[in-house]
Amino acid sequence: MVPADDLIRCSFCGRTAHEVSSMVAGPDVYICDRCIYDANGIVRGDMQPYPAPARRPFNARNNRLTPREINAALDEHVIGQSRAKRALSVAVYNHYKRIEAEEHLHAYDDVEIEKSNILLVGPSGTGKTLMARTLAKVLDVPFSIADATALTEAGYVGEDVESILSHLLQAADFDIERAERGIIYVDEIDKLARKGDNASITRDVSGEGVQQALLKMLEGTVAGVPPKGGRKHPEQNLISFDTRHVLFICGGAFDGLAPLIARRRSHSAIGFNAGGVRVEADDPHLFRDARPEDLMRYGLIPELIGRLPVMAPLDGLTAKDLRRILTDPKNALTKQYEKLFAMDGVELVFDDDALDAVVEKALALKTGARGLRAVLEESMLGLMFDAPEAKPSTVVRVTRGVVEHGEAPILEERRAAS
């Protein structure tokens, strides 16, 4: 759980309780010692610089979740993907530990700890965006999702790379200090791949050119960000945004990468007794063997791969995983539908056979967990149409026939509690 102090913020400057020395509380209002000092100086007409607070001993556990606690929070929302969740938990813990060490202690001055951005590689619908969003929620930091397909080189129609930062600034309510510690998830990073192994001799304004424009931002630079988003123009006032402490998580389905990995791992031999190794491209665990050279063949430039040192592979979802996704997470799909029906006073019950049928139809769609919602929306359309007019004591039981053939559900009377 997030410590309670992280939820207490100064009503004037927005700083959290652990960023200041003391906090005065009123009825639903908080004011920190910094704002009290500044207000006192304004009244007296004598503005003096705020005295630097005594530097407290640095401890990695100060107001920070451990990798095990982060992983446990991810387990509540994401089914499976244990390797990716462990890699994310360690990388995020080290990232914010590095930021706190720079603020509270100078013992690491001789060794500069560099930022480690993260690359999520896995099929569509396996939970990449969900893991990034859950991380931001657990850590209580600003979070924004950027679509890499909308980015173009500066000067061309589309969004500039700096627009990614403006979205994060808006998510932080234009608190620049808080935004500079946020998380940006760059989705569809694989769509920026160049077409072929050779460098392009012409401008690739939405592919390789955007990769090059992202380099400095991923590594850490001070960028000029339009305060209201959009494209920059010469007469516009820009906000200086330091990206050294922003954690970038890039994700993509990398459709077509699996055959490259399978081809690299497969080899044949000549002779009667010689044995070869053949790896199938449809192996759900194949992305675990992804290497930087595979990403280079796919079309990512080496400089971009080097700035995403933490690679977290995601496995393809099996029937067992999809079955658990329906019922186990905190925000499971069946729980969502049960809550929707409960708002109309109707109790919704799913048979086990019905859930198995949903999984079978979702596997045929080959869209991962997104296929589950598509199947359920189609199956539940008629029920949701009639639910507002049903009796409050009605129990609607969804059977396999409802999912497979669109049959009418079984209606029962709710039994009175004994």
N, C-alpha and C positions, 0 to 999 in steps of 0.2 A: 504494500500500500504506500501511497505517497504520503510523506510526513505532513502533519497538519500545518506546520509553519509555512510550507510552500504555498498554502492556500490563502495565507494572510498577506495582503498587499497594502501598501500605503495608498490612501485614497487620493493623494495629490500627485506623487511622482511614480507610483506603480511598483516601487521596489518591494521585494519580498522580505519577510522577517529575517531570513538568514543573511541578507545583504546589508543590513544596517545593525547598529549597536543596540538600539531599543525601539520599541513601538508603543505608542499611547493609543488605547482603545476607547472608543465612544459607542453610542448606539448605532451599530452598523457602519461605523466610520473608524478608520485607522489613520494615524499620522506618525511618520518616522522622525527620529531625532534630527536628521538632515533638514527636513522641511521646517521643523520647529526652529532650528538655528537660523535658517534663511529668513523665516517670517520675523523673528526677533530682530534681525539686522535691518529688515525693511522698516519696521516700526521705529527703531532708533535712528535710522538714517546712516548707519555705519555698517556697510557690507564688508565683512572679513571672510577670507577663504575658510571653508569648513576644515577643521583640524582632522588630519588623517587618523583613523581609528587604530587602536593598538592591533598589531598583526597577531592573529591567533595561530597556535600551532596547526600545521596542516595535517589532516588525517583523511585518508581516502574514503572513510565512511561518513564524513561530515555531510549530512543531508543528501546522501546519494545511495541509490539502491545498488546492491551487489549484483554480479552477473547471474547468480542463482535466483535472486528475487525477480530480476527482469525476465529471465527465462520462464519462471513460474507464472508471471503475468501474461506472457505470450501464450503459454499452454492453455489458459482459460479461454482464449479467443481463436487460436489457430490449431487445427488438428494435424498431427504428424510434423514433418519437416524439422526433426530434432537437430540435424546438422546445421541447417540454416539458422535456427533460433539460437543455438549456442554461439555460432559465429557472430550474429548480430548482438547478442547480450554482451559478449566480451569486448567487441569493438566500440559499442556505445559507452560502456563503463569506462574504458580507457580514454575515450574522447573527452568526456566531461571531467574525469580525474585530471587529465592534462590541463584543462582550462582552470580548474580550481587550484592546481599546483602553481600555475603562473601568477595567480592573483594573491595567494597567501604565503608563498615561500619562494625564496631565490636560491634554494639549494641545488636546483637543476640548471643553474646558469651555464655551467660548462657543457652540459648535454641538453641540446634542444630536442624536445619530443615533437615529432612531426605528426600532422593529422593523417588519419587513415580513413578514407572514404570507403564506401561499401558498394559492391556490385551484386545484385540479386539475379541469378540466372536460373530460369525454369520455365516450364510450359505455361501456357495461358490458363488462368483460373486456379492456380495452386496457392495463392495467398500472399503474393508479393506486396501488393498495395495494402492489404489488411495488416500485415506485420509492421510496415512502416507507420501506418496510422495508429496502431496500437502502441507502438513505442513512444510516439509523441504524446499520446494520452497518458501513459503511465508516468512519463518523466515530467509532465506538465510544462512543456516548452512549445513555442510557436511552431506550427507545421503547415506546409503547403505542398500541393501536388502540381507539378509542371508537366506538360505534355511536350515531349521532345519533337514530335512531328510538326508542331506549329512554329518552331524556331527556324530562323534563316540568318544568313550573314547580315551584318550591319549594312544598311543602304538598300536592301531588297524588301519586297513586299512580304509581310509576315511580322513576327515578334522578334525583337532583339533578345540576345541572351540575358541582358540585364533585367528583362521583364520577370525572370524567375525570382529575382530578389525583391522586386516590388510586390509580388504576391505574398512573399513571406512578411514583408513590412506591414502589409495590410492585415495579415493574420495576427500580428502582434500589436494591433491598434496604434501603429506608427510609433511604437516605443523602440527606438533604434538599438538601445543597449540590449533589450530582451530579444529583438529580432536577430541580432548578431550571434546569439547562442541557440538558434532554432535548428530545425531539421527540414531539409528540402528533398522531396522524393521526385526524381526525374524519371517519369514513366516512358516506355517505348524507346529506350535508349538504343535498342537494336535497329530502329528505323533510320538511324543516322549513319549506318554502315555504308561504306562506298561500294560501288558495284564492281567487284573483281579484286584480285590481289594487287594489281599495279596502281600506283598513285594516279589520280586523275590529272589529265593535261588541260582540262577545261574547268571552269568554276562549278563546283557542286554546292550550290548555295544553301541547300537544306540537308546536306549530308556531311561530307568530310569537312567542309568549311565551318559548320557548327561545332563539330568535334574540336577543331582548333580553337574556336572562340571560347569553348568551355574550359580550356586548360588552366588559364590563370585563375579563373573563378574557383575551380575545384582545389587548386593548390593553396590559394589565399592571396587576395589582392584587395585594394580599395577601389571599388567601382562606383561610378556615378549612376544613381537610380532616380528615374522620374518619380516624383512624389505621388502622382495619381496613375502611374502605370502608363502603358502605351509606348509609342516610339519617342526617342529623344530628338530634340531639335535645338539649334544653336542658342536661341534666346531663352531657353528653359532653365530654371533653377533646379539643380540636381542635389540629391542627398548622398553624402559620402557613406558608403556601406562597406565595412571591413568583413571579408568572408573567411578570415583565418580560423574563426571558431564556429563556423557553420558546418554542420555535418551533412554531407551529400550522400544520399542513397539512390543509386541508379538501378533501374530494373527493366527487364525486357524478356519477352518469350523466346527470342532468338530462334525463330522458325527456320530450319535448315542447318542449325548447328549440330544437331544430333548425328546426321550422316557424316559430317566432318570428323566428329569424335570417333564414331564407329569405324570409319575408314582408317584412322590413325592407329586404333587399337587392334584392328584385324591384320593378319598376315598369313600368307600361304607358303607352303614348301613344296619342293619337287622331289618325287621319289615314291616307291611303293609303301615304305614304312614311315614316311615323313608325315607328320601331323601339322595341321594349320589351326589357327584361331580365328573364328568368325564371330564378330559382335554385331548383334541386330540393332538397328537404329531405333526400334520401338521399345527398347528397354527403359522402364520408368526411372531407373537409377542412373542412367547414362550421363546426366549432367554432373554427377559427382566427379567424373574424370575430366572435366573441362580444364583446359590449360590456356595460358596466355597466347600460345601460338595458334590454338584453335580460334580464338577471338580475332587474331590478326588475319587469319584466312577468311573469316566471316566478313571482315571489312572495318573493324575498329583500328584506329591508328595506334601505334605503340605508346605514344605519349599519353593518350587517354587511358589506356590499360594500366600504365604505370601509376597514374593518379587514383586508381581504384584498386588498392592492394588487397583489400579483404573481399574475397570472392565467396559468396554464400550460395551454393547450389540448392535448388529445390527439386524434389522428386515428383514425377507424375503421380496423380492420385489414382489409387486402386478402388475397387468396389467397396472394400472394407473402410477405406478412408472416407469415401462419400457417404457411406451409411452413418458413420460417426458424426460427420459434419451436420447431418440433418437433426441430430438430437443432443449432442454433447456440449458444444460451446455455450458460453453465456448468451450469445446472440444467435442461437441456432434458428434455422428457418422454421422448424415446427413450432418453436416457442413464439416466434413472431406471429404466425398465423393464429395460434391459440389466443394470443393477446388481442388480435384484431377481432376475433369472434366474441371474446369475452366482453369487449366494449359494447356489443349488441345484446349482451346477456345470454349468449349461446355458448355452450361448452363444445369444444372440438376435440375429437379423439382420432388418432391415426392407428390403424392396424399395422402390425409388423409386416404383413404381406404387402400392404400398400406402400410402405417405405421401401421395401425391396424393389417394387415395380418402378418407383421413382428413380432409384439408383440405376436400374437396368436401362431406362430410357435416357438418363443423363449420360451414361457411358457411351451410348450410341451417338450422342451429339458431339463428343470429343471437345468440349469446351470447359472441362474442369468443373469446379464448384458452381460456376455461373449456370451450367446446364441444369442444376438442381432447381434453381429458382424459375428457370424457364418452364420446366416440366410442371412444377407446382402451380405456377400462375395459370397455365392452361387447364390443369385439372380442377383448380379451385374457383374458376371463373363463375360457373353456375351457382356454386354454394355461396360465394360472396354476394351474388346478385340477389339471392333469396334470404340471406341471413338477417337483414334488418327487419323483415316482416315475420320472422319466426317467433314462436312463443319464448319468453325468457327462460323457461324451464327445459328447453329442448337440448338434447345431446346429439350432436351430429357425428356419426362414426364413418370415417373414410376407409373404404375397403380397396382391395386390389382392382376390382372391377371399375371403380370410379376413376382410377389413374389410367388403366389400360384401355377401357372401352367407353368411358364417359357415362357409366351407369349412375343411377340415383343413389345417394348415400343412405345409410340406415339411420332413421330418426328414432330416438328413444326419449322417454321421460326421465328427467333427472331424479334420482332417488333422494328422498329426504334423509338428512343426517340423523343417525340414531343416537 
